[in-house]
């Protein structure tokens, strides 16, 4: 069953998957697609043609602009803002007319890969990718792509460590790190290989 709060605004040609809940004062623009078993928190805005996978948790007051794609299993915490224009202006140079708000050739994409987490109060730049199972710490400003399994913090966000699929910290990056080594999650036991800061799951035979 799909649950939509009576105060939510759902425009035409929006697709919402089974089991998804859309809470109060949410606004979803035309052409957006939301998968199954998602949660869209109160006062969240989802722009034109945004694509959101299944089992995605979007907390309150999140702004998701056009040209954003979110894969399955992503968590986006409260008050996070996405952007899609590297050179934003309200008007044309003569100041006599507003620029159109609809996506155009200058609209730049953002991709959030499966399992990633974005902490509260983050700002996400454009023309970038947040990798699989990556974690963006609260209040961070992301200006470039984040590799798979990386933990990034700060403004601008920098990689400080590697995280497990379960969310636990695997390893804090250090100048003393070997070029290639293995790490095991202290919480769930999953094992990873880290090679020049490239983090991948260890496939056991």
N, C-alpha and C positions, 0 to 999 in steps of 0.2 A: 504494500500500500504506500502511496505517495502522500506525504503530509505537507500541506502548504498553509501557512498562517494567513488568516483573512486580510491582514494588513500588507502582505507581500504584493509587489507589482511584478507580474509575469507577462512580458510582451509576447507578440505573435511569433510563431515558428520556433519556440523554445522547446527543447526535448529534455525531459527529466526522467531518470531511470527509476525502476521499482525500488521501494524501500528508502528513498531519499526524503529527508526532512528539510523544509525551507522555513525559517523562523521569521519573526515579526520585522516589518519594515525593510525587508530585503527587496532589491530591485534587480531583475534579470532582464537584460536587453535582448532584442530579437536575434534569432539565429544561434543563441548560446546552446551548448549541449552539456548536460550533466549526467554522469553515469549512475549506477545503482548503489544504494546503501550509503549515500553521502549525507553529510550534515552541513547546511549553510546557515551560519550564525546570524543573529539579528543585526540589522543595519548594514549588511554587506551589499556591495555593488558589483555586479558582474556584467561586463560590457558586451557589445556586439560580437557574435560569432566566437566567443571564448569556448574552448573545449576542455572539459574537466572529466577525468576518468572515474572509476568506481572506487568506493570506500575511501573517499577523500573527506577530511575534516577541515572545514573552514570556520574559524571562530568569528566573534563579533567584529563589526566595523572594519572589514577587509575590503580594499579597493582593488579590483582585478580589471585592468583595462584591456582594450582590444589587442589582438595578436598574441595573447598569452595562451599557452597550452599546458595543462597540468595532467600528468599521468596518474595511474592508479596508486592508491595507498599513501598519498601525500597529506601532510598536516601543515596548515597555514594558520598561525596563531593570530590573536587579536591585534587590530590596528596596523596590519601590514599593508603597504602600498606598493603596487606595481607601476612601472612607467613604460612608455613606448615611443617617446619622441626625444631624440637627442638634442634637438635645437628648438625648443618650444617657444612660440610667440602667440600672443592673443590675436594680433592683427597683422595685416600686410604692412610693408614699410611706410605707406602713406598715412597710416593710422585712421583711414576712413571706412574700413570694413573689417569685420571679424574673419579670421581664418576658419574654415569648416572644421567641425569636431569629428566628422566621420573618418575612419581609417583611409589613408591614401598611400602613395608610393614612398612617403617618408616615415610611415609607421613601421617600427622595428619589433621583431618578435622576441619572446622569452619562452623558454621551455623548462619546466620543472619535471625532472625525471622521477620514476617510480620510487616510492618509499621515502622521499626526501622530507625533511622537517624545516620549516621556517619559523623562527621564534617570534615573540610578540614585538610589535613596534618596528619591524624591519622596513627598509626601503630597497626595492629590487630594481636595478637598472634594466636596460634593454639590450637587445642584440647579444644575448648571453644564454647560458644553460646552467642550471643547478643540477648536479649529477645525481645518480642513483644513490639513495640512502645517505646522501649528504645531510649535514645539519648546519643551519645558519643561526648563530646565537642571537639572543634578543637584542634589539636596538641596532643591529648591524646595517651597514649600507653596502650593498653588493654592486660592484661596478664592473666585474669581469666574471667569466665562467668559473664554477666551482666543481672540482673533480669529484668522481664517485667516492663515497665514504669519507670525505673530508669534513672536518669541523672548522668553520670559519667564524671569526669574531672581529668586531671593530668597524671603524669608519675611516677609510674604506676597509672592507672585510679582508682579512688575511687568514690563510690556512695555519692552524695551530696544532692540529692533531688529526687522528683517524678515529672514526666511530664504527661500532658494530651495527648490524641490522637491528639489534634489539635496542639500540640507542646508547649503550654504555661506551665510555671512552676506552679505546683500544691502546692508544699510544700518543704521547705528546711529542711532536716533532722537535728535533734538536740538531744543532750543527754537528754534534758528535755521533749522530746516527750512522750505522753502516749503510753502504749503498743498497744492499739487499738483505732483508731479514724477515722473520715471521713473527706474527703476534696472535695471541689467543685471548678471546674475550673472557674476562674474569667472571662474568655473570652467566652467560649461556654456553660458553665453550666453543663457539664457532671460531674457526681459524682463518687467518688471512696472510697474504704475502704482500710485503711493501717493498717496492723497487723504485728508487729515485722518486719517492713521494707518490708513485702510482699504487693505489691500494686495490687489491682484488681478493675475492674469496678463494681459499685454498680448496681445490677439488680433490677429495680423498678417493683413492682407488680401492 
